[in-house]
Each structure stands twice: as C-alpha cells, then as structure tokens.
Amino acid sequence: MQNLTSEIEKPMGIAVLGAGRWGAHLVRNFLEHPLARIVAVVDPHPERLSVLQQRSKLDAGVIWATDWAQVRHLPAIEAVVIATPALTHYALIADALTQGYHVLAEKPLTLNVAESVELCHLAEHHGCVLVVDHTYLFHPAVEQGEKTIQSGCLGQLRYGYATRTHQGPVRSDVDALWDLAVHDINIFNTWLGLVPTQVQATGTVWLQREGEKNLADLVWVTLSYATGFQAFIHLCWCNPDKQRRLGVVGSHGTLIFDEMSPEAVLSLYPGYLEGTGTGFTPTVEPREVLSLEPAEPLARVCDHFLNCAIKKTPSPVSSGWKGVELVRILSALTESMKRGGLAVPV
C-alpha cells in the first residue's frame, strides 16, 4: 500500500469518538502516523478519557470532551474515527459525513442494512471517504491466503471451518454473532472471491437474558456459497480457551490460518486422501509454513484510511459498501437464529 508521507507534509486533523479498548488502540496508531494529528477525543465516560489521557502521549492542545456536539464544528477536524457502540454508529457517522468529514468506522457499520446503504449514499453525496475497520482484511496472512487459494494449489475447494472463542470482553450492545463473525465471514469471502447465497445460525444465551437484550453468547454459523462450498463457524465469548483458527480444505491440500500459533500463522498442508482400490490412504507431505510480511493490521487500516482520505478516493478494500455487504449477511444470520436455524437467503 502506497505511503504518502513523502508527498504530503500536512497531517490530517482527526477526532476520535470512543475511548474504550478499541478506541485506545486507534489513538495509539494514529498518534504514531506522520499523516495524522489527533485534534479531539470524545467519550461520554470521563474516567475513560482520564485513563487514556494519562497513558497516551497526546500533546496538550488535544481537546477531551464528553459529547460530540462540543467539538463537531472545530475547524481543525478533517476526519472522524468512530469506535463507539454499534447502536450509536448511524447517527454519529451520518452527522460526521454531513459536516463533510471523512469517516473510519469500527465494524459493524450499523445494525441495519437500510441505514448502512444510506450512509454510503451520504458519503458519496458529500464527497467523503467512508471506510469500515474490517481489520483482518489488512492482515498479511489473509492477503497471502487469498493468493494461495486463488493459485489453485488446493484443488477443488470442499469446505471451510473457523473457531473464534475467548473469555470476554462481553459486549452489551451486540451479541457474539455481530461482534465476532464479521472477521471470519470476511476472510472466507475474500479467499473465495464470493459472498454466501444462503446462511444459517443458531445461538445460546446465558449471560444477558434480561429485557429485550437476549444477546447470544455462543453462535454456530453455516455459510453456503453458489459453488457448493460451505463454511462452518464457531463463535463464543465465554470460552477460556482462546482460539483464532480458520481453515479451507481442498481436494489436494488444506490452508490453515492460526493466529494463536506465532511460529506458524499461515500453513499449507498439501496432503490428501488417495484411493488405493481397497480404501483411502493419506499422502504424506510436509507442512509448509508460509512467510508473511511483518505488519500490524490495525496500523495498516489507519494508513489505508489516511491515504484514501487524502486522495479523496473510495477504499478498494474496505469501503462503506463492503460494510453493507457484511451487515446484510449478519442480518440474514440473525433472522436464521430467530427462526431456529432455518436457512435464509442473503
């Protein structure tokens, strides 16, 4: 990805909305980028602002506010980074775009397809760049995995599987599906060069049954593609065994992305079952650990956003329309859960 540091010296003024865990990561990355200048940080919780202010090395001129309305008209702001609960995304993004600000929004873009589409049109109308922080699209393993699969070395693609589990944090604005599934769905779609035509999901609630929340803690997902390929995803935020593992199985090999295995993040297993006339014998071929460019995905997200905003060109990787695509799939999965796991077209 092209770096514009040598071409443009003036950094872009940024307001960061949300000083929680992910907002703090975004502040760190933009603070380290030569093309960014953090102008304001906004969060309704003063204690969060205080903690971030103490931990970060932001200069004294940064404005710390508890309400977006307090800073939204600052002339130094050119772009807004939104890392707030998903329920707040639509109103904040719409307001920022209407003000003429470029926007980087945490996933999911919104919780509603119609609202997501409206935001994309709003960005186009105001000549603004809207990028969604689908961090894994910028992971070197995902990029290399796409090249490997598209080369055809796995043969006929048969099925995929993924597990994304951990013990917290537990979100109170969305369930485990909306919090976690977007990553693996994005990876499968990218590696296959397709989007699912039909989806299924079932979920179980233990922690947040009160009121209308009823947020699933455990979710099982099935993605079905037009080629006959299916992907099966296990999601849970109550599991002490933290896993970040995804595989695609083909007729001549398997590709595995294991984020928790630092020595073998992306591995190619070229083995397959060979018919012998009386049964099937696995071929024995050594695993190949694929080399990857050392890079922090979130740093690449921030760099990509700044490049797009400075050039005023839509993101070819993770635009608002990519966000719409994912919201549409997640909405179909939610509908499937409501129907007890019945298949729902996308």
Buried (B, 14 or more C-beta within 10 A) or exposed (E): EEEBEEEBEEBBBBBBBBBBEBBBBBBBBBBEBBBBBBBBBBBBEEEBBEBBEEEBEBEEEBBBBBEBEEBBEEEBBBBBBBBBEBEBBBEBBBBBBEBEBBBBBBBBBBBBBEBBBBBBEBBBEBEBBBBBBBBBBBBBBBBBBBEBBEEEEBEEBBEBBBBBBBEEEBBEBBBBBBBBBBBBBBBBBBBBEBBBEBBBBBBEBEEBEEEEEEBBBBBBBBBBBEEEBBBBBBBBBBBEEEBBBBBBBBEBBBBBBBBEBEEEBBBBBBBBEEEEEEEEEEEEEEEBEBEBEEBBBBBBBBBBBBBBBBEEEBBEBBBBBBBBBBBBBBBBBBBBBEEEBEBBEB
